[in-house]
Amino acid sequence: MKEAEGLAEVRAFIERMKQHNGEEVRSVQFPVGVDAYMRDRVLAGDYETVSFMHRLAWMFGVQVGQAASQIQQQGNAPTKKRVEA
């Protein structure tokens, strides 16, 4: 897959997620200072730190997804609505 195609797919995915789960995701409160730190890193052009934070969140999400999958396979699926990809 060419980079431009990958970029288009990521952009479309993020837009779908914003439309489908935007309100719920925007309601999540970060600990004090996280938003300011992220904004500071973005404005400073610190791609390395922003990318690290994104990768860390991605890894946590994968781990949670795997755990949820195991729970579902055991028949103990949670009943609370979750953000869906």
Backbone torsions as a table, in degrees:
resi	resn	phi	psi	omega
1	MET	NA	132.7	178.8
2	LYS	-76.1	154.1	-177.6
3	GLU	-56.9	-40.7	-179.5
4	ALA	-62.5	-38.2	178.3
5	GLU	-67.7	-42.4	178.1
6	GLY	-61.9	-42.7	178.8
7	LEU	-61.0	-43.2	179.3
8	ALA	-63.6	-40.4	179.0
9	GLU	-65.7	-43.1	179.4
10	VAL	-63.6	-45.4	180.0
11	ARG	-59.1	-45.7	-179.7
12	ALA	-64.7	-41.0	179.2
13	PHE	-61.9	-47.9	-179.3
14	ILE	-62.0	-41.8	178.6
15	GLU	-62.8	-41.4	176.9
16	ARG	-62.2	-42.5	-179.5
17	MET	-65.6	-39.5	177.2
18	LYS	-62.5	-40.6	179.6
19	GLN	-70.2	-42.5	-174.2
20	HIS	-80.3	-37.9	-172.9
21	ASN	-125.2	8.9	-172.5
22	GLY	-54.3	-47.7	-177.1
23	GLU	-62.3	-45.7	-179.2
24	GLU	-65.2	-42.3	-178.6
25	VAL	-68.2	-42.8	179.7
26	ARG	-64.9	-21.9	-179.1
27	SER	-79.6	-10.3	179.6
28	VAL	-69.5	128.4	179.9
29	GLN	-97.5	121.2	174.1
30	PHE	-78.3	158.4	172.0
31	PRO	-59.7	153.3	-179.4
32	VAL	-54.0	130.6	176.7
33	GLY	101.0	-21.3	-176.5
34	VAL	-66.3	-48.4	179.3
35	ASP	-59.9	-44.6	-179.6
36	ALA	-63.8	-40.7	178.9
37	TYR	-64.1	-45.3	179.6
38	MET	-62.1	-46.8	179.3
39	ARG	-58.8	-43.1	179.2
40	ASP	-60.7	-44.1	-179.1
41	ARG	-67.4	-39.8	178.7
42	VAL	-65.1	-48.6	-179.0
43	LEU	-64.3	-29.8	178.0
44	ALA	-79.8	-6.6	-178.6
45	GLY	71.5	27.0	-177.9
46	ASP	-84.5	73.3	-178.2
47	TYR	-58.1	-38.9	-177.0
48	GLU	-58.5	-46.3	-179.5
49	THR	-70.0	-42.8	179.3
50	VAL	-62.7	-42.5	178.5
51	SER	-64.1	-41.3	177.9
52	PHE	-60.6	-45.6	179.7
53	MET	-61.8	-40.8	179.4
54	HIS	-65.1	-45.2	179.9
55	ARG	-63.6	-39.6	178.1
56	LEU	-61.9	-46.2	177.8
57	ALA	-63.2	-38.9	179.2
58	TRP	-61.9	-46.2	179.5
59	MET	-61.3	-42.5	177.9
60	PHE	-61.9	-42.0	179.1
61	GLY	-62.5	-41.4	177.9
62	VAL	-62.6	-43.7	-179.9
63	GLN	-62.9	-42.7	178.8
64	VAL	-64.7	-42.1	178.7
65	GLY	-61.8	-41.5	178.3
66	GLN	-65.1	-42.0	179.2
67	ALA	-64.6	-41.6	179.2
68	ALA	-63.9	-39.3	178.6
69	SER	-62.4	-42.2	178.3
70	GLN	-64.0	-42.5	179.2
71	ILE	-62.8	-43.1	179.5
72	GLN	-61.9	-42.3	-179.4
73	GLN	-64.5	-26.7	178.9
74	GLN	-85.5	-4.3	178.3
75	GLY	85.0	17.1	-179.8
76	ASN	-114.8	45.7	-176.4
77	ALA	-64.3	138.4	177.2
78	PRO	-67.7	152.8	-178.5
79	THR	-98.1	-17.0	-179.3
80	LYS	-73.5	137.6	178.7
81	LYS	-65.0	137.2	178.8
82	ARG	-116.7	159.6	172.1
83	VAL	-65.9	131.3	-175.3
84	GLU	-114.2	140.8	176.9
85	ALA	-96.3	NA	NA
